[in-house]
């Protein structure tokens, strides 16, 4: 008897569940039919008065910032962009539609989840037609979503990825701080669109909150210093453009360049100065050692130039390398000069010059390099 009751109860529950799912499916079908009928009734135009601007809220959420290329001054960005605006023409709360057979499609749903093609092709849904600044080539677009609320609010979200151009300042390279940013502004209808930060999408605009959201980015050779959101109106000719900018301030991790560039350069200068600790009669050995140091420093300079673009100014690394080259050249000339003095049997001059060179050469070099680093450090602080 209990087994029969249990079986009947199971059949009852299954039937109730099936009815519930069928009801949900029918509701979704009705909502889809309603939304399709509503969209087909629209025309692609902005209906706000001409003297009023449509406020479009813009939000960015970075997924990956990488491939920062110093030579070409570009970086790769993979991010979500969300847009939110209100269009009174799109209100459908009180609207009723019928299908081809004349059957009423029911009351309006709270929202319509539409195919993003409606906004891509601007068939019926007006959009602000934003473009990305400093984008190289066409971005890849995926994971699009288009929602229209019954009160006329439009929410569009998509994931974009592409390579962007940057303007880097290498003055203090490799202890430099750079800003990578991507910005959006209207492509047309610039007089009709006003952009503002999408606060809910940014989870607020407080610096601490923005840093939390970007802290998971895998930036490899960089430290994340600050995240900022900027809104501004700029002019190109007579045209005003409203712009939203998402910027990340990044500080380079200099350890690689310290170990692969600065340390070898400093050691080469020490090697060039070591000739003054050798006996004056070892002229050939002295010249070979100083010339080898000079040529190696020249090679390091070529390697450094290959890391950076052609710049109209010198970097900290350039300054250190130039001072190092100068001291290596001085070592070569001084060795030759001492050789000339030796041939003229001016040993008394050699005895006075050599002690000064042994200590004056490294101390003066270290002082100049220290001054350059202290100056760079004061600026960065």
TAPEWO-V217378 format. One line per field, one symbol per residue. burial: + if it has 24 or more other C-alpha atoms within 12 Angstrom, else -. A space follows every 10 residues. Layout:
burial->???
//
This chain:
burial->---------- ---------- ---------+ +++++++++- -----+---- ---+++++++ ++-+++++++ --++++++++ +++++++-++ +++---+--- ----++-++- ++++++-+++ ---+++++++ +++++----- ---+++++++ ++++++++++ ++++++-+++ ++++++++++ ++++++---+ ++++++++-- ++--+----+ +-+++-+-+- ++++++++++ +--------- ++++++++++ ++----+--- ++-+++++++ ++++++++-+ --+--++-++ ++++++++-+ +--+--++-- ----++++++ ++++++++++ ++-+++-++- ---------+ ---+--++-- ++--++--+- -++--+---- -
//
